Amino acid sequence: MKMTFANAERSGRRSGFTLVEAMVVMTTLVILAGSMIMCSLYGLSMAYRQQIWLSASDDAGQALGKLMTDIRSGASNYVGNGSLAGFTNAATNSWQVGNALKIYLGTTNTGTNIPWVLYYYDPPTSNLYRTNYTGSSYGDFKLVTANFLMTNNIYHSNIFAEYDYLGNPVSNAIGTPIIQVCLAFTKLQNPQIVIGPGSPVDFYQIVTTIASRNRP
């Protein structure tokens, strides 16, 4: 038996969408695709930003780990101003602070052929470097921090400072103080991220104190 429908002719005439329906569907697809693309781009930017922060934290952690090992093994630690050309102790009768730290590995800093390790801040590159003397020849010359450091800021004026066991600033070079290390970063490895109010990172600083375990 052949069945017929009353609206067969009318249903057969409707073969597509109207212009309004097509525009609504296209607009919806554009909004959905744009939203997915924006979410993906935001996720990529956040992942890259986190990678930069983790890189800076890893850089600071490695620097502090090396500093901690050298300071704890030093028999005499002195803070002052220095560079690859040499080191000068901080002024007498003033707080022992500066951009450099010299660590003598022997029982005294007097005599000849005394091994030492020197950390110093290099203003042209804004990085912290390490060099040493083994007692017979000069050893390595290595970059300690790959991220830029800053000094003379409102939070801390120097990278290294001396304190006694009570936490009081030391005014004379005693050789066996507690060394405070301050690493303050001005910017990260991504040049598009600028440190300042309203920026993703306003300030990044690590401060710690380390004491020698190798007393003369």
matplotlib code that plots the C-alpha trace (Angstrom):
import matplotlib.pyplot as plt

x = [0.0, 1.4, 1.3, 1.1, 1.7, -0.4, 2.6, 5.0, 5.1, 5.7, 8.4, 10.2, 10.5, 12.6, 16.0, 18.4, 18.7, 17.5, 20.0, 19.3, 19.8, 23.1, 24.3, 23.4, 25.3, 28.4, 28.5, 28.2, 31.0, 33.3, 32.6, 33.4, 36.5, 37.8, 37.2, 39.1, 42.0, 42.1, 42.1, 44.9, 47.0, 46.4, 47.4, 50.6, 51.5, 50.9, 53.0, 55.9, 55.7, 55.8, 58.8, 60.6, 59.8, 61.0, 64.2, 64.8, 64.1, 66.4, 69.1, 68.9, 68.8, 72.0, 73.7, 72.8, 73.8, 77.2, 77.6, 76.5, 79.1, 82.0, 81.1, 80.6, 84.0, 85.8, 88.0, 87.9, 85.2, 85.6, 83.1, 84.2, 84.4, 86.1, 86.3, 88.4, 91.3, 91.3, 89.5, 89.5, 88.0, 85.2, 86.3, 87.3, 84.8, 81.9, 79.4, 81.1, 79.0, 79.9, 79.5, 82.2, 83.0, 86.4, 86.6, 90.0, 90.1, 93.2, 93.3, 94.4, 94.4, 98.1, 101.1, 101.6, 99.8, 96.6, 93.7, 90.7, 87.4, 86.1, 82.5, 81.9, 79.1, 79.9, 78.0, 78.4, 76.6, 74.6, 75.6, 77.4, 80.7, 83.0, 86.7, 89.3, 93.0, 94.1, 97.3, 99.4, 97.4, 94.2, 91.2, 87.8, 86.0, 82.3, 79.0, 77.0, 73.7, 72.4, 69.5, 70.3, 70.8, 70.4, 72.1, 71.5, 67.8, 65.4, 65.3, 69.0, 72.0, 74.6, 74.7, 76.9, 76.9, 78.4, 76.6, 77.6, 75.8, 73.3, 72.3, 74.1, 76.0, 79.7, 81.8, 85.2, 86.6, 86.7, 87.1, 84.4, 81.1, 77.7, 77.4, 74.1, 73.5, 70.8, 69.9, 67.4, 66.4, 65.5, 64.1, 63.8, 65.1, 62.1, 62.8, 59.1, 58.4, 59.4, 59.7, 57.5, 54.2, 51.3, 53.6, 53.3, 56.2, 56.7, 59.8, 61.9, 64.4, 66.1, 67.8, 69.6, 72.4, 75.2, 77.9, 81.2, 81.7, 85.5, 86.7, 90.5]
y = [0.0, 3.4, 6.0, 9.7, 12.7, 15.8, 18.1, 16.2, 19.0, 21.7, 19.6, 19.0, 22.6, 23.3, 22.2, 24.6, 27.3, 30.8, 33.7, 34.6, 31.1, 30.8, 34.1, 32.9, 29.6, 31.3, 33.9, 31.2, 29.2, 32.3, 33.1, 29.5, 29.2, 32.6, 31.7, 28.4, 30.2, 32.9, 30.3, 28.4, 31.6, 32.6, 29.2, 29.3, 32.8, 31.7, 28.5, 30.6, 33.1, 30.3, 28.9, 32.2, 32.4, 28.9, 29.6, 32.7, 30.6, 27.8, 30.4, 31.9, 28.5, 27.3, 30.6, 30.4, 26.7, 27.5, 30.5, 28.4, 25.7, 28.2, 30.3, 27.3, 25.9, 29.2, 29.9, 33.7, 35.6, 39.3, 41.6, 44.6, 45.8, 43.9, 42.8, 40.4, 42.8, 42.6, 42.9, 45.6, 45.2, 47.5, 50.7, 50.3, 51.4, 51.2, 48.6, 45.8, 45.8, 45.7, 44.1, 41.4, 38.6, 37.0, 33.6, 32.3, 28.6, 28.4, 28.9, 32.6, 35.2, 36.1, 34.5, 33.3, 30.9, 31.0, 29.5, 31.8, 32.2, 35.6, 36.5, 39.9, 41.8, 43.1, 46.4, 46.3, 43.0, 43.2, 39.6, 37.8, 36.1, 33.7, 33.2, 31.5, 30.9, 27.3, 28.2, 27.6, 28.9, 30.8, 28.5, 29.0, 32.1, 31.4, 33.1, 32.6, 34.3, 34.4, 36.7, 40.4, 41.6, 45.1, 47.0, 50.4, 49.8, 50.9, 47.4, 46.5, 48.5, 45.7, 42.1, 41.1, 42.3, 41.1, 40.5, 39.0, 36.1, 38.4, 39.9, 43.2, 44.8, 44.3, 47.5, 45.9, 43.0, 40.1, 37.3, 35.0, 36.9, 35.7, 36.7, 38.0, 37.5, 39.6, 38.7, 41.2, 40.8, 43.8, 41.8, 38.2, 36.5, 37.6, 41.2, 41.8, 41.5, 44.6, 44.8, 47.7, 48.6, 46.9, 44.5, 40.7, 40.8, 43.9, 42.7, 39.5, 39.2, 36.5, 37.2, 34.7, 34.5, 31.9, 31.2, 29.5, 26.1, 26.0, 28.3, 28.9]
z = [0.0, -1.0, 1.7, 0.9, 3.1, 3.0, 3.4, 1.1, -1.5, 1.2, 2.9, -0.4, -1.1, 2.1, 1.0, 3.0, 5.6, 5.3, 5.1, 8.7, 9.9, 8.0, 9.5, 13.0, 12.5, 11.0, 13.8, 16.4, 14.8, 14.6, 18.3, 19.4, 17.2, 18.4, 22.0, 21.6, 19.9, 22.6, 25.4, 23.7, 23.3, 26.9, 28.1, 26.0, 27.4, 31.0, 30.4, 28.9, 31.8, 34.4, 32.5, 32.9, 36.6, 37.2, 35.3, 37.5, 40.6, 39.4, 38.6, 42.1, 43.7, 42.0, 42.9, 46.5, 46.6, 45.3, 47.6, 50.6, 49.9, 49.5, 52.5, 54.8, 53.8, 54.1, 57.1, 56.6, 54.8, 53.9, 52.3, 50.2, 46.6, 43.9, 40.3, 38.2, 38.7, 42.5, 45.9, 48.6, 52.0, 53.1, 55.0, 58.6, 61.3, 58.9, 58.1, 56.1, 52.9, 49.3, 45.9, 46.4, 48.8, 49.2, 50.9, 52.1, 52.3, 54.6, 58.3, 57.8, 55.1, 55.7, 54.1, 50.6, 48.3, 50.3, 48.3, 47.9, 46.1, 45.0, 44.2, 42.6, 41.0, 37.5, 36.8, 32.9, 32.7, 36.0, 36.8, 39.6, 38.8, 40.6, 40.3, 42.5, 43.3, 44.1, 45.8, 42.7, 39.8, 39.1, 38.6, 37.0, 35.9, 35.9, 35.5, 38.8, 37.9, 34.4, 35.4, 35.8, 39.4, 40.7, 43.6, 45.2, 45.4, 48.1, 49.6, 49.8, 48.8, 48.3, 47.5, 50.5, 54.1, 57.4, 60.7, 64.0, 65.6, 67.2, 63.9, 64.4, 61.5, 61.7, 61.5, 61.1, 59.1, 61.6, 59.1, 60.6, 60.4, 59.2, 55.6, 54.3, 50.6, 48.7, 45.1, 43.7, 40.1, 37.9, 35.0, 33.8, 30.8, 28.6, 27.5, 27.0, 30.8, 32.6, 36.4, 37.7, 39.3, 37.5, 35.7, 36.0, 38.5, 40.8, 42.6, 42.9, 45.7, 47.7, 51.0, 53.2, 55.8, 55.7, 58.4, 58.0, 59.4, 59.0, 61.7, 62.1]

ax = plt.figure().add_subplot(projection="3d")
ax.plot(x, y, z, "-o")
ax.set_aspect("equal")
plt.show()
